[in-house]
Amino acid sequence: MKPINVGLLGLGTVGGGTVNVLKRNAVEISRRAGRQIVITRASAKDLGKNRICDTHGINLSTDPMDIINDPTIEIVVELIGGTDFVKELLLKAIENGKHVVTANKSLIALHGNEIFAKASKKGVIVAFEAAVAGGIPIIKAIREGLSGNQIQWLAGIINGTGNFILTEMRDKGRDFYDVLAEAQTLGYAEADPTFDVEGIDAGHKLTILASIAFGIPLQFDKVYTEGISRITRLDVEYAEQLGYRIKHLGIARNTADGIELRVHPTLIPERRLIANVNGVMNAVLVKGDAVGASLYYGAGAGAEPTASSVVADIIDVVRALTSDPENRVPHLAFQADAIADIPVLKSDCFKTSYYLRLNAEDKPGVLADVTRILADHHISIEAIIQKEPLRDETAIPIILLTQITLEKEMNAAITKIEALKTVTGKVNRIRMETLG
Ligand code: HSE
């Protein structure tokens, strides 16, 4: 059979990795796909740049449209990143009848509904395994491996840069910005690193996971995101003393009231496997009604781990070329006409437990005032600890762990606690999950 011609948009870290993996494993790949897969064309902004791959034999161009309009190209692999410009490119590729493989999480999270609708109309595949958790085949696991389950919730460390920062801060006491700079040098961080540390990147990935887990439209605008920049070494230390680790989690939960979509720092029991996922590694814990909890772990970024997912998608597309479009695995796991508009909850309606750290005067009645406010808001206390004052300070740190409560009640209670004359500064609140 004649080889499949692939056109690559972008020859950066992941593009270079994809060229290398496809070349190195060409024999194994064609044994799996049933056909040879060859990158015949590629585009890059700067053709003179040093690359991690050998582009010998690939027809290079600076204009991606050369590839999109080339009738010999059957699969377009998009590894440029960004949204608006790339969206137009891919819609044009689909219009031209090409299958698409992309690692672009923001594109899928923000414009996936429109892109998939157009792809279905044209009978082409848009595959996006590499968009979430790099080399971990989590899309395939949820969309296909767990398709007999009702997914109840999932929780993931889905931003390697953020996990790398939290790990280095905890293990080595390193400074936040120093670690971030290293992540940028290593090629893990986004072009705009606030996407990593403020939870935007994880929010894009969570949007995609929630959609294929629950059969809902992609709706990034409804994801609650909170970053890691407010986490102090003190919180990390106190959490550890209480038997918890702080991780930046993306959580999607299907509740009776609606769906929770949230990204925020989270205390989790240190005995959980996911609490021990360190450095740039990613992990996603999925709870299905039949399978129970299952954990998927691996490299969430980097040239070849991400290329592993890109190449797997290319092979999937090649295998599906002879199947009727109606009989293919649906883009978002559920049949397009079965996507349900289940409401996504506002953060006020989240139900979780909390770690609170506050600084208070060391005098009788202070704790009683705090606990009375919590009781007034139906918030039950799990544990309470008074720490030694920090050096040169008279206020004492108080740590409270609560039981599960409604976030609206917690917000109101925190406002009242912060208004107490005996409490100084802000209450540092971190959500807690047992993930049991
Ligand atoms: N900036 C992302 C991360 C890259 O750190 O996880 C992979 O999506």
Residues whose N, C-alpha, C, O or C-beta is under 5 A from the ligand:
A	BS01	HSE	I158 N159 G160 T161 Y188 A189 E190 G300 A301
